[in-house]
Amino acid sequence: MELNIEKLMSLIDELENGMPVSDFKEQVLSYHPYEISEAVSELDDEVRLRFYSFLSAKELAPIWEHFDESLVLEDIRKQKIRFGTRILENMALDDAARVLQEMEIHERTKFLNLISPDISNVLKEILQYDSEAVGSIMLPSFLKISPDQMIKEASKVLVQDAVTVDFINYLYVIEDEKLVGVLSLKELITSERRQLVKEVMNTKLVTLNVNDSKEQAIKLMSDYDFTAIPVIEDDGEMVGIVTHDDIIDIIDETTNEDFAFFGAVSDGEISLENERLGKTIRSRLPWLFILLLIGLITSSIMSGFEATISVVPLLVMFLPVISDMAGNVGTQSLATAISMISSEQLNEAPDRRSHVFRELGVGLLNSIVLSILCFGLVLVFSGLMKGDFNPEILKTSFVISLSLGITLNISNLAGALIPLIISRFKIDPATASGPLITTINDIFSVTIYFTLATLLLKG
C-alpha cells in the first residue's frame, strides 16, 4: 500500500496521541522517498513544518529531492539555516545545485559558505554553467578507472568508490584527464579478471559538452538508449555525467513549460505547490491583457466594414467558422514546428526550407478540400435558411469558402514560420503560444473575409 496524505495524517495523529517518535519514523521511512514527498507536499504549511521536526537532515534530503524547487525554497527559508544547510549537503549534488540556482545571489552565497568546502566547491562548479546547459544538471561524481588496470583492479575500484557516487552502471576510463573509453557494469562482471581494461572497454564514445543544451541531452539519450552520458569540457576533460533520471526531470519540466506557454499562463510553473492565488493572477494577467488588446484590434477592423455587414448580415454568422478554423490550423502547424525544433530536426537551413515547403503543400491541399466542402455546406445551409438558392446565396457561399481557403494557408504558414523565427533569436519557440497565434490569425481572417466580401458582394 502506498503512502498518501490520508495515511500520513493518520500517522501524525497517532504520533500526537502518544506514538513513539521512533515508531513514527520507522513507518514513514518504510515508504519510498517519492511517495513521502507526494504526501508531504499536500500537507498544510504548519503541519508540514512540524513533520520535518521529527526527521533528521539526512532523512529529509531524499524526500526534498523529489519536491519542486519552489517548495524546497519556501521550506528551507523556514528552517534554521544550519539545518537547511545540512539538508542540502545530504541531497544529490545535481538536486542541491538546482535549488541553489533558484536562490537570489546573496542567499545562495550564504548557504555555500556554510556547506562543507568539498561539497561547496563542487556545487560552485555546477552553478557556473548556464541554467539551460548540460553542465547545470550533471552529476560531477563518477567511477574512474585507468586503461592499463586489470579487470580485477577495476572491480576493486567499483567496490571502494561505489559509496561516494550516485551512479555505478558505467565505469569511465580516464587517461591524462581525458575520457578514452567506457566500461559497463555487465562488461566488468563478464570479462576475464586478468584482462586489461583497454582490451574490453568501449571506445565508440558518445559525449555531451558542458555547454550543450538540455534538448541535446534528451536527443542523445533517446537516440542511443543509454542510462548515462559522459560530459566533457572543450579540452576533452571529463567533468561529470548526465543520467536518465535527469533527462526524465528535464522532459517533465519542459513539457510543463510548453503547456504553460501554449495556454498563455505562467513561465512554465504548473504545479499544485505553485498554485497560489496571487502568483497565478500575476502570471496570467499580462498575457490576457495583451490578448485583449489584440482582440480590440480585431473588433476595430470589423467596425471598418459596417457598411458591408449591413448589406450582407449573413456574413457575421459565418465569421466564427473562418476565425476558429484559422486558429485550429495555425495551432496544428505550430505544434508540429515546435516538436521538430525540440528534437533538433530543423537545425540545418535545408531542413527548415523543406519543412516550410512541406507545410505550404499541406496547407494548400487542406485549404482546397475544406474550401470545397465549406462552399457546399454554406450553400445548403444558407439556402435552407432563406428558403431559396438565389445568385446572392451562391456569391456569399463563394466568398466564405474563398476566405476560408486563403486564411487557412496564411495560418498554416504562420504556425510553421513563427517558431523558426523565434528560435533563430535563441528564444524558446514555445513562447509562440497557441492563444497568441489564434488571435493573430483572427486579425488576418477578419481582414481577408470582409475585404473579399466588400469587393465581391457589396456592389
C-alpha positions in Angstrom: 0.0 0.0 0.0 1.4 3.4 -1.0 1.6 6.4 1.3 -1.0 9.1 0.7 -2.0 12.2 2.6 -4.8 10.4 4.5 -2.3 7.7 5.7 0.3 10.3 6.6 -2.2 12.4 8.5 -3.3 9.3 10.4 0.3 8.6 11.4 0.7 12.2 12.5 -2.5 11.9 14.6 -1.1 8.7 16.2 2.2 10.5 17.0 0.4 13.3 18.7 -1.6 10.8 20.7 1.4 9.1 22.1 3.1 7.0 19.4 6.9 6.9 20.0 8.8 9.1 17.5 11.0 6.1 16.6 7.9 4.1 15.5 6.6 7.0 13.6 9.8 7.4 11.7 10.1 3.7 11.1 6.7 3.6 9.5 7.1 6.7 7.4 10.6 5.9 6.2 9.5 2.5 5.1 7.9 4.1 2.1 9.8 5.3 -1.0 11.0 8.9 -0.7 8.9 9.9 -3.8 5.7 8.6 -2.1 6.6 10.5 1.1 7.3 13.7 -0.9 3.9 13.5 -2.7 2.0 13.1 0.6 4.1 15.7 2.5 3.7 18.3 -0.3 -0.1 18.2 0.2 0.1 19.0 3.9 -0.7 22.4 5.3 2.4 24.6 5.8 2.2 24.3 9.6 1.7 20.5 9.6 4.5 20.1 7.0 7.0 22.0 9.1 6.0 20.0 12.2 6.6 16.8 10.2 10.1 18.0 9.4 10.9 18.4 13.0 10.7 14.6 13.6 13.3 13.8 10.9 17.0 14.4 10.6 18.6 16.3 7.7 19.9 13.1 6.3 16.4 11.6 6.3 14.7 14.7 4.8 17.2 15.1 2.0 16.0 12.2 -0.3 12.4 13.4 0.3 13.3 17.0 -0.7 15.0 15.8 -3.8 11.5 14.9 -5.2 10.0 18.3 -4.3 9.6 21.1 -6.8 12.4 23.6 -6.3 9.9 26.3 -5.3 8.6 24.2 -2.4 12.2 23.4 -1.3 13.0 27.2 -1.3 9.8 28.0 0.6 10.5 25.4 3.3 14.3 25.8 3.6 13.7 29.5 4.4 11.6 28.5 7.3 14.3 26.2 8.8 17.2 27.2 10.9 19.9 28.0 8.4 22.3 25.3 9.7 19.6 22.6 9.5 18.8 23.7 6.0 22.4 23.6 5.1 22.8 20.0 6.3 19.8 19.0 4.2 21.4 20.5 1.1 24.7 18.7 1.9 22.9 15.4 2.0 20.9 15.9 -1.2 22.3 14.6 -4.5 24.6 17.3 -5.9 22.6 18.0 -9.0 19.4 18.4 -7.0 21.1 20.6 -4.5 22.5 22.7 -7.3 19.1 23.2 -8.9 17.8 24.5 -5.6 20.7 26.9 -5.1 20.3 28.0 -8.7 16.8 29.3 -7.9 18.0 31.4 -5.0 19.0 35.1 -5.0 22.8 35.5 -5.2 23.2 36.7 -1.6 21.1 33.8 -0.3 23.0 31.3 -2.4 26.3 32.7 -1.2 25.2 32.4 2.4 24.4 28.7 2.0 27.6 27.9 0.0 29.7 29.5 2.7 28.1 27.2 5.4 28.2 24.0 3.3 31.3 21.9 3.8 34.2 23.0 1.5 34.5 19.8 -0.5 30.7 19.8 -1.4 30.6 23.6 -1.8 33.4 23.6 -4.3 31.7 21.0 -6.5 28.4 22.9 -6.3 30.1 26.1 -7.3 31.5 24.3 -10.4 28.0 23.2 -11.4 26.5 26.7 -10.7 28.9 28.4 -13.1 27.1 26.9 -16.1 24.0 28.4 -17.7 20.8 27.0 -16.3 19.8 25.7 -19.7 23.2 24.0 -20.3 24.0 20.3 -19.6 26.7 21.4 -17.1 24.0 22.7 -14.7 22.3 19.3 -14.3 25.3 16.9 -14.5 26.5 14.7 -11.7 30.1 15.6 -11.0 31.0 12.3 -9.3 31.5 9.2 -11.3 33.6 6.0 -11.3 37.1 6.4 -12.8 39.5 3.7 -13.9 42.7 3.5 -15.9 43.0 1.7 -19.3 46.1 -0.1 -18.0 44.3 -1.6 -15.0 43.3 -5.2 -15.0 39.6 -6.1 -14.7 40.1 -7.3 -11.1 41.6 -4.0 -10.2 38.7 -2.1 -11.8 36.3 -4.3 -9.7 38.1 -3.1 -6.5 37.6 0.5 -7.6 33.9 -0.2 -8.1 33.6 -1.7 -4.6 35.7 1.0 -2.9 34.2 4.1 -4.6 30.6 3.0 -5.1 29.6 4.6 -1.8 30.8 8.0 -3.0 28.9 8.2 -6.3 25.3 8.1 -7.2 25.6 6.1 -10.4 27.6 2.9 -10.9 26.2 1.4 -14.2 29.3 2.6 -16.1 33.0 3.0 -15.2 34.7 5.7 -17.2 38.2 5.1 -18.5 40.4 8.2 -18.0 43.9 8.9 -19.3 45.5 12.3 -18.7 42.2 13.6 -17.5 40.6 12.7 -20.9 37.9 10.2 -21.5 39.2 7.3 -23.6 36.7 4.6 -23.1 33.6 3.3 -21.2 33.2 0.0 -19.4 29.7 -1.1 -18.4 28.9 -3.0 -15.3 27.9 -6.0 -17.3 31.2 -5.9 -19.2 33.1 -5.7 -15.9 31.4 -8.7 -14.5 31.6 -10.9 -17.6 35.3 -10.1 -18.5 38.3 -12.2 -17.5 39.7 -10.9 -14.3 43.3 -10.7 -15.7 42.2 -8.9 -18.9 43.3 -5.2 -19.2 40.5 -2.6 -19.2 41.7 -1.2 -22.6 41.2 -4.6 -24.2 37.4 -4.7 -23.3 36.4 -1.1 -23.0 34.1 0.6 -25.5 35.9 3.3 -27.4 33.0 4.4 -29.6 32.2 7.4 -27.3 29.1 9.4 -27.2 29.5 12.5 -25.1 27.9 15.9 -24.3 29.7 19.2 -23.9 29.1 21.1 -20.7 27.7 23.9 -22.8 25.3 21.7 -24.8 21.6 22.4 -24.3 19.3 20.2 -22.3 17.4 19.4 -25.5 20.6 17.9 -27.0 20.9 15.7 -23.9 17.4 14.5 -24.4 18.0 13.7 -28.0 21.2 11.8 -27.4 19.7 9.8 -24.5 16.7 8.9 -26.8 18.9 8.1 -29.8 21.4 5.8 -28.1 19.2 4.4 -25.2 22.0 5.0 -22.7 21.3 5.3 -19.0 24.1 7.9 -18.6 26.1 10.1 -20.9 29.6 11.5 -20.0 30.0 15.2 -20.0 33.3 16.8 -21.2 34.9 20.3 -21.3 36.0 21.9 -24.5 39.5 20.4 -24.0 38.2 16.9 -23.6 38.4 16.6 -19.9 35.6 14.6 -18.4 33.8 16.5 -15.6 30.5 14.6 -15.0 27.7 12.5 -16.3 24.0 13.1 -17.2 21.8 10.3 -16.1 18.4 9.0 -17.4 16.6 10.4 -14.3 18.0 13.8 -15.0 16.6 13.5 -18.6 13.2 12.5 -17.3 13.1 15.5 -15.0 14.0 17.8 -17.9 11.3 16.3 -20.1 8.8 16.8 -17.3 9.9 20.4 -16.8 9.9 21.3 -20.5 6.5 19.6 -21.0 5.0 21.7 -18.2 6.6 24.9 -19.7 5.3 24.2 -23.2 1.8 23.5 -21.8 2.0 26.8 -19.9 3.2 28.8 -22.9 0.5 27.2 -25.2 -2.1 28.2 -22.6 -0.5 31.7 -22.2 -0.3 31.3 -18.4 2.9 31.5 -16.4 6.6 31.0 -17.3 6.2 27.2 -17.2 5.5 26.5 -13.5 2.4 24.4 -13.5 2.1 22.5 -10.2 -0.1 22.4 -7.1 2.8 23.7 -5.0 2.9 26.9 -7.0 -0.8 27.3 -7.3 -1.0 30.4 -5.1 -3.9 32.8 -6.0 -1.8 36.0 -6.2 1.0 34.4 -8.2 -1.4 32.7 -10.6 -3.2 36.0 -11.2 0.0 37.9 -11.8 1.3 35.3 -14.2 -1.9 35.2 -16.3 -3.0 38.9 -16.4 -0.2 40.2 -18.6 -0.9 37.6 -21.3 -4.7 38.2 -21.0 -4.1 42.0 -21.3 -2.0 41.5 -24.5 -4.6 39.2 -26.0 -7.4 41.7 -25.0 -5.6 44.5 -26.9 -5.2 42.3 -30.0 -8.9 41.3 -29.7 -9.8 45.0 -29.7 -7.7 45.5 -32.8 -9.8 42.7 -34.4 -13.0 44.4 -33.4 -11.8 47.8 -34.7 -11.1 46.1 -38.1 -14.6 44.8 -38.2 -16.0 48.2 -37.4 -14.5 49.4 -40.7 -16.8 47.1 -42.6 -20.1 48.1 -41.1 -21.5 49.1 -44.5 -20.7 45.6 -45.9 -22.2 43.9 -42.9 -25.4 45.9 -43.1 -25.8 44.9 -46.8 -25.0 41.2 -46.2 -25.7 40.4 -42.5 -25.4 36.7 -43.2 -21.6 37.2 -43.2 -21.5 37.7 -39.4 -23.0 34.2 -38.9 -20.0 32.5 -40.6 -17.2 34.6 -39.2 -16.6 32.2 -36.2 -16.1 29.4 -38.8 -13.3 31.3 -40.5 -11.5 32.5 -37.4 -11.8 29.2 -35.5 -10.6 27.1 -38.4 -7.7 29.6 -38.8 -6.8 29.2 -35.2 -7.0 25.4 -35.3 -4.8 25.1 -38.4 -2.3 27.6 -37.0 -2.0 25.7 -33.7 -1.5 22.3 -35.5 1.3 23.8 -37.6 2.8 25.5 -34.6 2.8 22.2 -32.6 4.5 20.4 -35.4 7.2 23.0 -35.8 7.9 23.2 -32.0 8.1 19.4 -31.8 10.6 19.2 -34.7 12.7 22.1 -33.3 12.8 20.5 -29.9 14.0 17.2 -31.4 16.6 19.2 -33.4 15.3 18.1 -36.8 15.3 21.7 -38.1 18.9 22.7 -37.2 20.0 23.0 -40.8 18.8 25.5 -43.3 17.8 22.8 -46.0 15.7 21.1 -43.3 14.0 24.3 -42.4 13.2 25.1 -46.0 11.9 21.6 -46.6 9.7 21.9 -43.6 8.2 25.2 -44.7 7.6 24.0 -48.2 6.0 20.8 -46.8 3.7 22.9 -44.6 2.8 25.1 -47.6 1.8 21.9 -49.6 -0.2 20.5 -46.7 -1.9 23.9 -46.1 -2.7 24.3 -49.8 -4.2 20.8 -50.2 -6.2 21.1 -46.9 -7.5 24.5 -47.8 -8.7 23.3 -51.2 -10.5 20.4 -49.8 -12.0 22.4 -46.9 -13.0 25.3 -49.2 -14.9 23.0 -51.5 -16.7 21.3 -48.5 -17.4 24.7 -47.0 -18.9 26.1 -50.2 -21.3 23.2 -50.4 -22.3 23.2 -46.8 -22.7 27.0 -46.6 -24.7 27.0 -49.8 -27.1 24.3 -48.5 -27.3 25.9 -45.0 -27.9 29.4 -46.3 -30.4 28.2 -48.9 -32.4 26.4 -46.4 -32.5 29.4 -44.1 -33.5 31.8 -46.9 -35.9 29.3 -48.5 -34.3 29.6 -51.9 -30.9 29.4 -53.7 -30.7 32.8 -55.5 -27.4 34.1 -57.0 -26.7 36.2 -53.9 -26.6 33.0 -51.8 -24.2 31.5 -54.4 -21.9 34.6 -54.3 -21.9 34.6 -50.4 -21.0 30.9 -50.3 -18.2 31.6 -52.7 -16.8 34.5 -50.6 -16.9 32.5 -47.4 -15.2 29.4 -48.9 -12.6 31.6 -50.7 -11.9 33.5 -47.5 -11.5 30.2 -45.6 -9.0 28.9 -48.2 -6.8 32.0 -48.1 -6.9 32.3 -44.3 -6.0 28.6 -43.8 -3.0 29.0 -46.0 -1.8 32.1 -44.1 -2.5 30.5 -40.7 -0.6 27.3 -41.6 2.4 29.3 -42.8 2.4 31.5 -39.7 2.3 28.4 -37.5 5.3 27.0 -39.3 7.4 30.2 -39.6 6.9 31.9 -36.2 8.7 29.2 -34.1 11.5 29.1 -36.7 12.0 32.8 -36.5 11.8 32.9 -32.7 14.3 30.0 -32.4 16.8 31.9 -34.5 16.9 34.5 -31.8 17.7 31.8 -29.2 14.3 32.1 -27.6 12.2 29.1 -26.7 9.8 28.7 -29.6 7.1 27.5 -27.2 6.6 31.2 -26.3 4.8 31.5 -29.6 1.8 30.2 -27.7 -1.4 28.9 -29.1 -3.7 31.7 -27.9 -1.3 34.3 -29.4 -1.2 32.5 -32.8 -5.0 32.2 -32.8 -5.5 35.9 -32.0 -3.1 37.0 -34.7 -4.9 34.7 -37.1 -8.1 36.4 -36.2 -6.8 39.7 -37.4 -5.9 38.2 -40.8 -9.1 36.2 -41.1 -11.4 39.2 -40.3 -9.5 41.4 -42.7 -9.4 38.9 -45.6 -13.0 37.9 -45.0 -14.6 41.3 -45.0 -12.3 42.7 -47.7 -13.4 40.0 -50.1 -17.0 40.5 -49.1 -16.7 44.2 -49.8 -15.1 43.7 -53.2 -17.4 40.9 -54.4 -20.7 41.4 -52.6 -21.3 45.0 -51.6 -21.8 46.2 -55.1 
